[in-house]
Amino acid sequence: MPRQSPPSLPPAPDDTLLERQLRDSRTLEDAPEHVIQRTLQTLQGLQQQRRRTQAAAPAGLRQRVLAALSFDSAAATGLAFGVRSASAAPRQIVCSAGAVDIDLRVETADAGRLQLRGQVFGIDGACAVVLQRDGAALAEAALDAQGQFLLSAVPPGPATLLLRSDDAEIELPALDLGAGP
């Protein structure tokens, strides 16, 4: 059988050619002018539409959102989480509404009253926290710089917690604030 020769290697590339090709590959071409103009017009149209929508909204109008319950330790069984001591741990309630998360802790306070301690994540700016029963405010607080709040001396019973900012209102699902956690 005739013996085959190994394939030959291509000639060594010219360093100048490689350098030029590398430089060219890093250069981006501009988009065609008509594409740039069309994109700018679209963005301007969206900005104008947003300004018209904001101007058409009556002053004081808020978007109202119902938060979804993510977790309630009162509904969790002791076996799933383990029992570490005989003392009652604070009840934890976690709710979400879009990009906003609310972590609420319900603790027993003096004289059969409750204390609600919480933190809100995802709200920038001023926000009031209002606890209501039958449409009447039971307690109210403002968020601090870390998004935390405290509602003290809350009587047990059903209640609704609202978060109010200038342009939105988030309502948590109805809470049954029993005699303790």
Secondary structure, DSSP 8 states (H G I E B T S, - for coil): --------------HHHHHHHHHHHT------HHHHHHHHHHHHHHHHHHHHHHHHS-TT--EEEE-EEEEETTTS-HHHH----SS---EEEEEEETTEEEEEEEEE-GGG-EEEEEEEES--S--EEEEEETTEEEEEEE--TTSEEEEEEE-SEEEEEEEE-SSEEEE---EEE-S--
